[in-house]
Amino acid sequence: MYLILCGIADGLVRSMFSSRHEAGVLLGRFDDVHERRLGRKHMPKRFKDRTSAGRDLAAKLAHLRDQKVIVLGLPRGGLPVAYEIAHALHAPLDVLNVRKLGVPWHEELAMGAIATGGVRVLNNEIILATGVTRENLDEVTALQRLELDRRERLYRSGRPAPALRGRVVVLVDDGIATGATARAAIGVVRAQQPARLVLAVPVVQATVADELKQEVDELVFVVAPGDLYAIGVWYDSFPQVTDEEVRKILARSAAEPAAALMTAGAAERPLDGPVDVRGD
């Protein structure tokens, strides 16, 4: 409940201020309160930025270097982290498009997520706590589907999705709070029958980590706080990643030798119709 209330507070602040700077200043004060609640001397590791976090994660994934690995970053924030991992493992990098479903009046608070392939994950606890109706849910889903399709066209530029069957897939994001986005992504990857699925994130809510361990072959993280509050709290620098930055990261990775190991997945079949996976 503490995490839900914190998420609502975060969404309220962002909706009250037209200036991202003003909202950031006040949210920074919330971050300070959160750190005092935890006790600063007991506060686990913070990351300088996403690049630094990616390098920390890559060190924990060194055992995968000689395997048939492909790294998938969740846009947009997961791509800078994923690039460092792919570079360290000499593995190809691609993007897996997933969109958070935010509560309509508190968009920063995730009530679920959708992903390529017709997967939708719902967080029933947040839906019930906030009074979201079926109509609200369907409207948000339809809107985010448009953005999901736009990103698919923008990031891929006509390229087919990579083949995942028989490969070790490392799924990467910059952090996990509720797990809705991660679950949607896991559903999409599992449908392609990888040899092994590894979920790698710098920071993850401890209770969510316990749940996600049951859904993947391996969960790798650097810190798992009991009270995460917001992912940005765990970074000194946490700017929004732009579409253009994602495109540049993918282009830079495509120019590296490991890109030759990428196999197009044109023959892979999408999931047959929408699939709802309901979380806690």
N, C-alpha and C positions, 0 to 999 in steps of 0.2 A: 504493500500500500504506500509506503514511503516513496518508492520509485515512481509509482503512478502519480502521486501528488507533485513530485518534483518535475515530472514530465509535463503535467498540466501547467505548472508555474512557468516553465520554460516557454511553452506555447503561448501563454498569455502575454508574457513580456514581448515576444517577437511580434505578436499581433498588435500591441499597443503603440509600437514605435515604427514610424515610416523609415527612420534612419537605422541602418544596420549597425552603425557605430554606437548609437545611443543604446540600442538593445544589448549590444555586446558589453558595454560598460556595466549595465545593471546585472547582466548574467554573470559577469566577472565577479561581482559582489556576492552573488549566490554561490559561485564556485568557492569563494573564500569561506563562506558559512559552512559549506559542505566539508571543506578541508578541516575546519575547526571541529566539526562534528566527529570526523574520523580521528582527529589528533594529528597535527602535522608531522610529528616525529615518527608516527606509525604509518604515514601515507606511503603506499608502495611506489614503485618507480613511475616517473613521468617521462614522456618522450619529447625530444626536442621538436620533431616534426614527423610527418609520415615517412619520409625517406629514412630517417634514423630508426623508426619503428620497424620498417621493412628489413633493414640490415640486422636488427636484433632477432627478428623472426627467422631470417635466412640462416643464422647461426644454429638455430634449433632444428632446422630442416636439412642439415648437411648429410644426414643418413640417406637422403633420397637422391643424391647427386648422380649415381650411376644407374638409376632406374628410368623407365620410359615415362617421364613426367611431362605434364602440360600444366601451366599455371593459369588460372582463370581469376581475373580481378572483378570485383563488384563495383560498378561505377556509382558515383564518380570517385569517391574518396578512397576506394580500395585499390585503384590503379597505381598510384605512386608506391604503395606498399608492395603490391604484387610485382612491379617491375624489378625492385631490388631482389626479390626472391628468385624470379626467373633468371635474372642476370647471374646470381650466385650459383644457381643450380645448372646453368647452361641449358635452360629449358625454354621452349617457346611460350609466349604470352598471348592470351586472348581475353576477351571481355565477355561476361555473362550478365545480360541485362535483367535487372530486378528492380521493381518499384515499390516503395513503401506506401501503404494505405494509411494516411493520417486521419485522425478524428477531425471531422469537418471544421469544428470551431477551435480545435487545438492541433494544427497540422503537424507539429513536431512530435506529437504523441502517436506512436504506431499502434494501429488496431489490427494490422495484418500486412500482407505484401503479395504482389503478383510477379510472375516471371515468365520469360519466353517458354512456350510450350503449353500454356493454358493452366499453369499451377497457381492456385491462390491459397495462402495460409492466413488463418484468422486467429486473433488472440481474444478468446471469449471473455476473459477476465476484464480486459479494458473495454470491450464492447458493452458489457453489462454495467460496468462502473460509470460509464459516460453517457449511457442512454442512447447509443447509436441504433437507428432503425434499419430494417432491411433496405428501405428506399435510400437512406443515407449511404449505406454500404455499396449498393449497386451504382449510385451516382459517382462516388469516389473511384470505384473500380473502373468504370467506363472512362473517366477522365485520365486516370493513370495509364490505362491501356493505350491511349493516344500518345502519351509521352514515351511509353515503352517502345512502341512501334517507330516513333521518330528517332529515338536513340539507336535502335537497331539499324535503321537506314544510314544514319550519320556516322556511326562508329565503324560499320562494316564496309561501307562504300561498295556494296555489291558482292563482297566476299562471303562465301558460305561459312556457316559455323563449323568449327573444327570437329573431327571425329574423336569421340571420347572412349569408345568401346575398347576395352583391353588396356587402357592407359591408367597411370597413376595421376589422378586429378588433384591438384592443390588449389582449393577454393579460398580466396583471400578477400578480407575486408579490413577497414581501418579500426573496427571495433564492433562489438555486439552488445546491445542493451536488452531488448525483449526477445530477440531470436527469430522474429517473424520473417525478416528478409533472408536470413541464413536458411531457414527451413524451406522457403520457396526455392532457393537456389539448390539446396540439397535434393529436393524432389526432381528438379530438372536434370541434374547430373546423374542421379540414380537411374533415371529412365533410359539413359544412354549406355548403361551397363559398363561402367569403368572397372578396371581390375581392383582399384583401391581408391577411396575418397578420403582426402585429408583436408580438414578445415583449419585454416591458420589465421589468427587475428592477434594484434598486439594486446588488446584488452577486452575482457568479456565479463559480464555480470556472473558472479560465482554460481548462483542457483541455475542460471541458464546454461552455464558450462556443463553442469552435472547432467542436464537434460540432453544437450546436444551430443555428449559423448556416446549416447545410446544410438545416435542416428548416423554417425560417421565411423570410419575405420580408425581414424586418429584425429584427435583435437589437439592443436598446438597453440599455445598462447604464452605471453610474457607475464602478464598480471591478470588476476581474477578477483577483483574487490567484491566484498559483500554488498556494499552500496556504491554502485557505479555512478548514479545520478545522470550524467550525460557524458558521452564519449569525449567531447572536447575538453573536459576537465583534466584528462590524462595526457594532454599535449600542451607544450609551451606555445606552439604555433599550429593553428588548426583552421586555415582559411578554406573557403569553399573551392573545390576543384571545378574548373570550367570544362565545357565540352571540348574546347580547343586544346586544353592541356591533355585531356584523355586521348585525343587524336594524335598529338605529338608523342605521347608515351608509346602508343601502339606503333607509330611509324618508326620510332627509335628502336623499339624491340624487333620490329620486322627487318631492320637492317643488320641485326646481329646474326652470327652463324647459326645459332640455335633455331632460328625461324625456319630453316630448311627442314627441321624435324616435324613441322606442322603438317598434318594430313587433313585435307578438307573433308567435311562431314556431309557432303551433299546427299549421300545415300542414307543418312540417319533419318528415321521417321520421327515426327513430332509426337507428343502425347496425343492420344485419341480423345479430344474434347477437354473441357475444363475439369480440373481436379481441385477440390477443396481439402486442405489439410488443416484441421482445427487444433490450435495450441491451447495452452492453459490461459 
